[in-house]
Structures are given as structure tokens and as C-alpha cells.
Amino acid sequence: MRGWLAVVGLALVAGCIKSPTPTLVPIPAQEPQMRTQVSKPYPCRRAGVDYEACADTTHTDEWKIATERIKSADGIILGTIAKLDEDWTYDDPCGLVTILMKNCNGTVTYSLKVKSDSSEQWLWTFVLAYGTFGLWRGQPAIFVWHDLYIPRLFECKQRLAGGAGGMCAVDKLQTLTSDLDVLPLADSTRVDSIFASVGKRRKP
């Protein structure tokens, strides 16, 4: 009886725990911008210091970064997300105690199927636990992917927990690893031109 109550109690506690799964907050694909970041070093906080003149200002040209990512990409597709699911295959699973302590600091993997007028492409992306995730089913965008070799962490950890040895299996995935890998459809001509400048063509 006590064992059964312990299981029920554990289930009830688990039901009240905040899952490390990111919060879904749909965000349309964003146009790359010139971003300005202002930071205030500690000396700026002292009395008698010109606060504004003391600040450090950093300018970031996102189109410059996006251009390099497009040139180095392994593929591009213009389409709509038709399917979007969590994919535990590549996650490092957190135990219940770790989740209770909110120390699950790994990433959560999502697989998404993008469909264009004449083709489709499976992609994977990785989001920090407890963070936010902006992609959604039905979202239209330009998707710029890079091939990466990703270990099957979930399977590997289970095998190690069972006392089995050996290497972790690794899969070659088509990945989105930056906000600048998802661009508005209105940028398609510019993206195609950048991709073509290095002898590449996007997926139809």
C-alpha cells in the first residue's frame, strides 16, 4: 500500500512541476536589422560621471551576419511549416529531481516539416529549456539550414544507465540554429541572389 501511495504522490508532484519544455510564443519571421545595444559599465553608475558619455554602444548589422549564414548554408527552402513536434531523440533527458530544482539546462529539440509548392524538407531546431519558442505550424518563411552531426543523447543516456557501453549513434540533421535562419518571404529575391553568388540554388 505504501509503495502505491508513494507512486501516486510522485505522480501528483510531477503533475505540478513546470516542464522544461519551452513556452510556445508565435513570432513572425523578422527582417534583419541594424541593432544597437547600449551597456552601462560599473564606473558609469558613480556620482559625477557623465552617464551617457560613459556608456558602451555596440552596433550589429544583422544582414551582414545573415548573408554569411546564407552563403555557408547547405540548403534553403521557401515554404510553410506543415508539421511541428518535439523530438526527444536528440535531447539529454533530465531526471525528476533535476526538474524539481529547475536545473534542467539542456535544450529541447523540435522537428519540423516545411512544404513548398513542389517539395518538402524536414528540419530540426534546438531551444533552451524553460525558454520560449517562436515557430508555429502554418508559419510561412524562408528556411536556411546547415547540416550538423547530432548525437542521439536520449538513447545514449538510456543505454549508459542500463550498463551498456559503446559509442553514441550520430545522425546528420538539417538544422536551424539562429533566428536569422528563418527570414520573411519578402526577402526571397535577396536571399536567392546571395545563395547564387556562391554557386548554389535553393530547393524548389
BAFI-3210 file (N, C-alpha, C; in Angstrom, 3 decimals, decimal comma, padded with zeros to 6 digits):
// residues 204
n [1|2|3|4|5|6|7|8|9|10|11|12|13|14|15|16|17|18|19|20|21|22|23|24|25|26|27|28|29|30|31|32|33|34|35|36|37|38|39|40|41|42|43|44|45|46|47|48|49|50|51|52|53|54|55|56|57|58|59|60|61|62|63|64|65|66|67|68|69|70|71|72|73|74|75|76|77|78|79|80|81|82|83|84|85|86|87|88|89|90|91|92|93|94|95|96|97|98|99|100|101|102|103|104|105|106|107|108|109|110|111|112|113|114|115|116|117|118|119|120|121|122|123|124|125|126|127|128|129|130|131|132|133|134|135|136|137|138|139|140|141|142|143|144|145|146|147|148|149|150|151|152|153|154|155|156|157|158|159|160|161|162|163|164|165|166|167|168|169|170|171|172|173|174|175|176|177|178|179|180|181|182|183|184|185|186|187|188|189|190|191|192|193|194|195|196|197|198|199|200|201|202|203|204]
n.u [000,837|001,917|003,896|002,365|001,018|003,181|003,922|001,646|001,753|004,155|003,441|001,500|003,023|004,746|002,928|002,517|004,816|006,770|007,308|010,358|009,957|009,931|008,040|005,515|005,526|004,287|006,068|006,361|008,528|011,437|012,646|016,061|017,984|019,699|021,068|021,297|023,031|023,221|025,314|025,944|028,755|030,232|031,645|030,073|027,985|028,662|028,619|028,835|029,785|029,520|026,796|025,728|027,825|029,674|028,756|028,897|028,512|027,264|027,043|025,229|025,099|022,661|022,000|024,464|025,468|023,469|023,862|026,349|025,621|023,750|025,353|026,996|025,222|023,676|021,356|018,250|014,834|011,697|008,735|006,003|005,454|004,373|004,213|005,012|006,841|007,956|011,108|012,469|014,678|017,181|017,614|019,039|017,945|016,378|016,350|013,746|014,364|016,215|014,566|012,751|014,429|014,772|016,971|017,385|019,184|019,581|018,840|015,784|014,576|013,113|011,363|010,557|008,408|008,717|006,841|006,854|005,624|006,323|007,916|009,250|010,750|012,462|013,392|015,433|015,494|016,803|016,036|016,430|015,808|012,939|012,724|011,524|009,716|009,476|008,498|005,769|003,075|001,996|003,315|004,658|007,751|011,235|013,520|016,658|019,083|021,650|023,791|024,354|026,054|024,463|024,326|022,430|021,222|019,265|018,766|021,367|021,903|020,056|021,064|023,559|022,704|021,672|023,882|025,166|027,784|029,722|029,678|027,836|025,119|025,072|023,428|023,039|021,729|019,465|019,632|018,272|019,774|019,836|018,112|018,262|018,111|015,577|013,651|011,691|009,281|009,263|011,882|012,891|013,984|016,386|017,674|017,897|019,645|021,985|022,585|022,981|025,287|027,384|027,324|025,103|021,779|018,471|016,153|013,430]
n.v [-001,203|001,249|001,628|001,960|004,336|006,029|006,075|007,280|009,727|010,742|011,006|012,999|015,137|015,413|016,241|018,842|020,095|022,469|021,950|021,485|022,073|024,458|027,564|028,134|030,765|032,297|033,915|036,015|035,639|037,612|040,646|041,142|043,528|046,675|046,574|048,183|048,146|049,198|049,374|049,804|050,325|049,604|051,954|054,015|054,276|055,710|058,645|061,883|061,131|061,338|059,878|059,062|059,565|057,787|055,303|052,085|051,428|049,198|048,244|046,158|044,651|042,890|041,917|041,543|039,415|037,519|037,240|035,914|033,533|032,561|032,179|030,110|028,091|024,825|024,380|025,832|026,625|027,846|028,048|026,590|025,758|022,604|020,588|020,185|019,109|017,941|016,342|013,903|012,378|013,573|014,904|015,563|013,867|015,094|014,189|013,645|014,941|016,857|018,403|019,310|020,991|022,901|022,842|021,925|022,304|021,860|021,478|021,536|019,606|020,201|018,888|019,805|019,861|021,314|022,563|023,318|024,632|022,570|020,703|019,209|019,492|018,154|019,577|020,454|021,970|023,639|024,443|026,346|024,900|025,772|028,154|030,306|029,632|030,403|029,451|028,133|025,875|026,191|028,488|030,720|031,136|031,830|029,295|028,622|026,296|024,376|021,580|019,402|017,159|015,312|013,870|011,034|011,686|010,969|008,212|007,314|007,994|006,376|003,857|003,913|004,173|001,666|000,159|-000,518|-000,216|001,476|003,580|006,646|006,850|008,819|011,293|012,837|015,937|018,382|021,571|024,379|026,995|029,571|032,686|034,116|032,249|031,934|033,670|036,475|035,925|037,974|038,619|036,920|037,269|038,635|036,789|034,574|035,679|036,075|033,422|032,333|033,632|032,181|029,990|028,309|026,899|027,344|024,978|023,890]
n.w [000,000|000,893|-001,025|-003,315|-002,673|-002,604|-005,271|-006,388|-005,049|-006,075|-008,746|-008,530|-007,594|-009,776|-011,660|-010,934|-011,483|-013,253|-016,554|-018,426|-021,039|-023,653|-023,735|-026,071|-028,202|-030,728|-033,283|-036,007|-038,893|-038,747|-040,162|-040,888|-039,079|-038,337|-035,332|-032,192|-029,225|-025,931|-023,214|-019,729|-018,116|-014,867|-013,761|-014,762|-013,071|-010,903|-008,847|-010,330|-012,815|-016,325|-017,468|-020,015|-021,837|-020,897|-021,515|-023,200|-026,573|-028,944|-032,309|-034,443|-037,519|-038,774|-041,305|-042,490|-041,002|-041,570|-044,320|-044,486|-043,267|-045,076|-047,339|-046,449|-046,075|-046,300|-047,590|-048,762|-048,374|-049,453|-047,859|-045,946|-042,544|-042,053|-040,222|-036,799|-034,122|-030,870|-030,538|-028,934|-029,374|-029,620|-027,271|-024,047|-021,461|-018,477|-015,038|-012,519|-010,088|-010,924|-012,566|-010,630|-009,178|-011,013|-012,675|-015,176|-017,719|-020,394|-023,920|-025,826|-028,441|-031,610|-034,379|-037,694|-040,492|-043,544|-046,186|-049,602|-052,757|-054,470|-053,176|-050,132|-046,858|-044,113|-041,041|-038,182|-034,953|-032,021|-028,710|-025,751|-022,560|-020,629|-021,942|-024,603|-027,633|-030,995|-033,481|-035,457|-036,403|-039,704|-040,273|-042,642|-044,371|-045,182|-045,012|-043,845|-043,851|-042,115|-042,323|-039,660|-037,437|-035,094|-031,904|-030,675|-027,922|-026,005|-026,353|-025,956|-023,272|-021,956|-022,599|-021,306|-018,678|-018,297|-018,144|-020,446|-022,836|-025,366|-028,346|-028,841|-031,094|-034,062|-035,975|-039,166|-039,462|-040,803|-039,893|-038,032|-036,497|-035,655|-035,157|-037,470|-039,415|-040,233|-042,295|-043,591|-046,232|-048,069|-048,492|-050,381|-053,019|-052,540|-050,859|-052,592|-054,483|-052,955|-052,261|-054,786|-055,493|-054,541|-056,069|-055,603|-055,445|-054,289|-052,783|-054,787]
ca.u [000,000|002,769|004,553|001,371|000,799|004,376|003,840|000,599|002,268|005,151|002,719|000,853|004,079|005,214|001,907|002,593|006,141|006,884|008,111|011,404|009,563|009,784|006,718|005,319|005,118|004,442|006,694|006,605|009,922|011,831|013,595|017,324|018,065|020,889|020,726|022,179|022,966|023,925|025,574|026,437|029,777|030,117|032,039|029,021|026,980|029,173|028,231|029,751|030,205|028,557|026,235|025,579|029,142|030,432|028,152|029,451|027,494|027,644|026,145|025,275|024,404|022,154|022,046|025,830|025,542|022,570|024,489|027,357|024,918|023,145|026,428|027,541|024,122|023,607|020,106|017,239|013,515|010,615|007,555|005,179|005,607|003,188|004,218|005,974|006,745|009,160|011,833|013,309|015,825|018,447|017,627|019,656|016,810|016,601|015,614|012,710|014,988|016,791|013,454|012,245|015,363|014,828|018,348|017,421|019,772|019,866|017,974|014,654|014,661|011,880|011,455|009,502|008,340|008,387|006,340|006,746|004,661|006,724|008,793|009,167|012,041|012,478|014,419|015,475|015,986|017,076|015,598|016,800|014,740|012,259|012,742|010,375|009,913|008,652|007,955|004,455|002,509|001,323|004,139|005,368|009,047|012,415|014,255|018,065|019,584|023,023|023,918|025,158|026,009|023,908|024,226|021,141|021,525|018,256|019,064|022,692|021,828|019,343|021,974|024,565|022,031|021,474|025,171|025,735|028,807|029,687|029,580|026,501|024,792|025,041|022,666|023,242|020,449|019,375|019,298|018,131|020,457|019,846|016,903|018,496|017,880|014,159|013,515|010,395|009,178|009,532|013,328|013,282|014,857|017,704|018,260|018,280|020,818|023,140|022,864|023,505|026,627|028,376|027,054|024,105|020,372|017,570|015,248|012,213]
ca.v [000,000|002,424|001,793|002,501|005,735|006,781|006,270|008,275|011,018|011,181|011,425|014,277|016,145|015,608|016,982|020,248|020,609|023,167|021,190|022,277|022,365|025,902|028,142|028,469|032,160|032,509|035,170|036,014|035,789|039,008|041,246|041,523|044,969|047,196|046,609|048,954|047,723|050,114|048,812|050,791|049,757|049,992|053,347|054,945|054,364|056,527|060,049|062,795|060,604|061,560|058,533|058,740|059,553|056,647|054,044|051,350|051,210|048,202|048,183|044,852|044,598|041,519|041,450|041,067|038,072|036,654|036,977|034,869|032,278|032,103|031,690|028,846|027,149|023,604|024,376|026,854|026,333|028,789|027,229|026,728|024,650|021,744|019,728|020,643|018,231|017,696|015,135|013,593|011,571|014,304|015,623|014,953|013,898|015,485|013,409|014,363|015,826|017,983|019,252|019,959|022,058|023,799|022,830|021,240|023,381|021,429|022,003|020,727|019,511|020,159|018,580|020,470|019,570|022,503|022,215|024,374|024,249|021,376|019,815|019,328|019,328|018,021|020,373|020,327|023,145|023,358|025,565|026,196|024,508|026,859|029,371|030,497|029,079|031,267|028,843|027,519|025,170|027,129|029,681|030,827|031,795|031,281|028,497|028,477|025,254|023,872|020,178|019,153|015,791|015,438|012,565|010,634|011,745|010,271|006,778|007,078|008,056|005,178|002,723|004,027|003,897|000,226|-000,501|-000,845|000,718|001,770|004,961|007,162|006,984|010,212|011,492|014,085|016,635|019,690|022,303|025,831|027,256|031,016|033,404|034,592|031,141|031,994|035,026|036,739|035,581|039,176|038,693|035,768|037,666|038,946|035,538|033,792|036,315|035,785|031,990|032,109|034,236|031,153|028,840|027,403|027,195|026,850|023,866|024,438]
ca.w [000,000|000,968|-002,309|-004,257|-002,317|-002,994|-006,719|-006,625|-004,586|-007,040|-009,939|-008,240|-007,564|-011,150|-012,383|-010,539|-011,829|-014,527|-017,501|-019,082|-022,411|-023,881|-023,949|-027,477|-028,416|-032,174|-033,709|-037,452|-039,297|-038,589|-041,100|-040,255|-038,831|-037,674|-033,920|-031,323|-027,826|-025,046|-021,882|-018,781|-017,221|-013,453|-013,457|-015,160|-012,026|-009,811|-008,863|-011,002|-014,110|-017,409|-017,676|-021,436|-022,480|-020,381|-021,965|-024,334|-027,601|-029,950|-033,452|-035,107|-038,809|-038,891|-042,692|-042,736|-040,406|-042,344|-045,623|-044,310|-042,963|-046,332|-048,203|-045,922|-045,859|-047,113|-048,335|-048,477|-048,926|-049,177|-047,649|-044,746|-041,602|-042,097|-039,045|-035,801|-032,955|-030,080|-030,924|-027,781|-029,783|-029,502|-026,000|-022,876|-020,542|-017,082|-014,053|-011,784|-009,100|-011,665|-012,985|-009,419|-008,817|-012,180|-013,157|-016,475|-018,512|-021,751|-024,973|-026,292|-029,895|-032,389|-035,806|-038,434|-041,919|-044,328|-047,519|-050,612|-053,796|-055,209|-052,407|-048,674|-046,212|-042,656|-040,384|-036,717|-034,246|-030,610|-027,890|-024,342|-021,632|-019,914|-022,738|-025,488|-028,975|-031,835|-034,696|-035,272|-037,546|-040,597|-040,470|-043,916|-044,199|-045,863|-044,022|-044,242|-042,951|-042,152|-041,918|-038,464|-036,922|-033,750|-031,234|-030,110|-026,493|-025,205|-026,478|-025,395|-021,814|-021,521|-022,715|-020,254|-017,402|-018,227|-018,018|-021,762|-023,285|-026,798|-028,791|-029,126|-032,506|-034,518|-037,208|-039,909|-039,485|-041,435|-038,677|-037,886|-035,232|-035,406|-035,573|-038,830|-040,352|-040,601|-042,819|-044,242|-047,656|-048,861|-048,743|-051,204|-054,138|-051,969|-050,380|-053,774|-055,083|-052,096|-052,378|-056,137|-055,606|-054,205|-056,944|-055,039|-055,755|-053,233|-053,110|-055,391]
c.u [000,874|003,464|003,626|001,120|001,986|004,353|002,810|001,086|003,280|004,480|002,060|001,872|004,546|004,220|001,934|003,913|006,085|007,823|009,191|011,075|009,369|008,322|006,595|004,755|005,319|004,995|006,916|008,096|010,284|012,838|014,893|017,463|019,482|020,519|021,769|021,962|023,823|024,090|026,210|027,471|029,647|030,537|030,958|028,010|027,431|028,737|029,279|030,234|029,111|028,034|026,200|026,936|029,948|029,958|028,913|028,323|028,028|026,590|026,328|024,445|023,944|022,158|023,453|026,004|024,696|023,186|025,528|026,710|024,290|024,213|026,951|026,477|024,226|022,310|019,173|015,922|012,550|009,349|006,855|005,400|004,309|003,077|005,315|005,787|008,050|009,787|012,845|014,580|017,150|018,549|018,379|018,608|017,218|015,783|014,637|013,309|015,565|015,704|012,878|013,120|015,495|016,251|018,489|017,891|020,107|018,957|016,851|014,664|013,275|012,208|010,297|009,582|007,869|007,979|006,296|005,727|005,022|007,623|008,539|010,535|011,859|013,648|014,346|016,004|016,020|016,806|015,991|015,596|014,242|012,243|011,446|010,739|008,941|008,080|006,598|003,994|001,705|002,138|004,827|006,690|010,061|013,225|015,648|018,705|021,052|023,017|024,839|025,011|025,640|023,790|022,813|021,281|020,544|018,547|020,387|022,643|021,101|020,258|023,011|023,962|021,815|022,765|025,817|026,761|028,634|029,518|028,114|026,294|024,664|024,289|023,047|021,881|020,570|018,811|019,127|018,720|020,535|018,505|017,028|018,420|016,423|013,852|012,158|010,413|009,502|011,009|013,809|014,230|016,271|018,402|018,723|019,543|022,078|023,555|023,492|024,925|027,740|028,062|026,039|022,718|019,496|016,693|013,939|010,983]
c.v [001,256|002,698|002,417|003,973|006,600|007,085|007,341|009,660|011,595|011,693|012,785|015,408|016,463|016,426|018,460|020,894|021,325|022,387|022,071|022,598|023,869|026,313|028,559|029,882|032,472|033,894|035,095|036,169|037,274|039,441|041,570|043,046|045,359|047,385|047,412|048,522|048,659|049,450|049,887|050,140|050,307|051,449|054,366|055,164|055,250|057,989|060,889|062,316|060,868|060,196|058,147|058,632|058,322|055,316|053,430|051,046|050,255|048,165|046,836|044,905|043,155|041,019|040,945|039,651|037,098|036,287|035,866|033,520|031,701|031,516|030,325|027,762|025,933|023,521|025,474|026,399|027,445|027,971|027,531|025,518|023,848|020,861|020,193|019,828|018,237|016,389|014,814|012,836|012,252|015,130|014,831|014,998|014,271|014,571|014,285|015,349|017,061|018,952|020,010|021,145|023,107|023,953|022,074|022,262|022,988|022,102|021,016|020,778|019,471|019,759|019,285|020,095|020,822|022,065|023,454|023,914|022,917|020,416|019,994|019,029|019,202|018,815|020,143|021,620|022,859|024,613|025,313|025,812|025,732|028,170|029,554|030,017|029,775|030,666|028,218|026,850|026,155|028,377|029,670|031,571|031,219|030,563|028,189|027,449|024,905|022,415|020,084|017,694|015,859|014,046|012,304|010,530|010,947|008,767|006,436|007,051|006,841|003,964|002,743|003,728|002,406|-000,558|-000,884|000,212|001,059|003,251|005,359|007,252|008,466|010,287|012,825|014,759|017,967|020,640|023,806|026,180|028,744|031,607|033,876|033,473|031,084|033,439|035,222|036,383|036,769|039,323|037,631|036,143|037,942|037,678|034,674|034,349|036,016|034,320|031,677|032,651|033,265|029,846|027,857|027,843|026,601|025,717|024,438|024,199]
c.w [000,000|-000,368|-003,334|-003,981|-002,730|-004,486|-007,057|-006,220|-005,554|-008,301|-009,742|-008,213|-008,974|-011,951|-012,079|-010,947|-013,170|-015,434|-018,115|-020,535|-022,591|-024,056|-025,412|-027,592|-029,894|-032,508|-035,217|-037,746|-039,328|-039,648|-040,359|-040,185|-038,403|-036,215|-033,143|-029,878|-026,981|-023,685|-021,007|-017,850|-015,809|-013,189|-013,806|-014,048|-010,857|-009,950|-009,577|-012,351|-015,140|-017,861|-019,147|-022,124|-022,079|-020,958|-023,139|-025,319|-028,661|-031,050|-034,164|-036,383|-039,039|-040,325|-043,062|-042,203|-041,214|-043,690|-045,524|-044,019|-044,237|-047,252|-047,747|-045,777|-046,776|-047,892|-047,880|-049,087|-048,516|-049,014|-046,346|-043,840|-041,570|-040,861|-038,105|-034,525|-032,177|-030,548|-029,824|-028,151|-029,459|-028,210|-024,935|-021,769|-019,121|-016,172|-013,278|-010,793|-009,790|-012,105|-011,792|-009,017|-009,916|-012,698|-014,466|-017,510|-019,947|-022,770|-025,267|-027,818|-030,523|-033,823|-036,502|-039,907|-042,636|-045,727|-048,390|-051,650|-054,449|-054,435|-050,922|-048,082|-044,709|-042,100|-038,872|-036,120|-032,755|-029,785|-026,439|-023,498|-020,876|-020,702|-023,515|-026,883|-029,924|-033,093|-034,415|-036,566|-038,393|-040,890|-041,834|-043,713|-045,183|-044,791|-044,569|-043,313|-043,185|-041,678|-040,697|-038,054|-035,433|-033,115|-030,711|-028,592|-025,642|-025,180|-025,801|-023,860|-021,255|-021,555|-021,604|-018,881|-017,207|-018,167|-019,335|-022,151|-024,750|-027,081|-028,997|-030,637|-032,852|-035,844|-037,839|-040,078|-040,214|-040,374|-038,889|-036,526|-034,896|-035,807|-037,018|-039,858|-040,797|-040,990|-043,486|-045,722|-048,552|-049,207|-049,723|-052,347|-053,646|-051,509|-051,548|-054,412|-054,281|-052,251|-053,734|-056,299|-055,236|-054,967|-056,446|-055,475|-054,659|-053,741|-053,658|-054,517]
res [m|r|g|w|l|a|v|v|g|l|a|l|v|a|g|c|i|k|s|p|t|p|t|l|v|p|i|p|a|q|e|p|q|m|r|t|q|v|s|k|p|y|p|c|r|r|a|g|v|d|y|e|a|c|a|d|t|t|h|t|d|e|w|k|i|a|t|e|r|i|k|s|a|d|g|i|i|l|g|t|i|a|k|l|d|e|d|w|t|y|d|d|p|c|g|l|v|t|i|l|m|k|n|c|n|g|t|v|t|y|s|l|k|v|k|s|d|s|s|e|q|w|l|w|t|f|v|l|a|y|g|t|f|g|l|w|r|g|q|p|a|i|f|v|w|h|d|l|y|i|p|r|l|f|e|c|k|q|r|l|a|g|g|a|g|g|m|c|a|v|d|k|l|q|t|l|t|s|d|l|d|v|l|p|l|a|d|s|t|r|v|d|s|i|f|a|s|v|g|k|r|r|k|p]
***
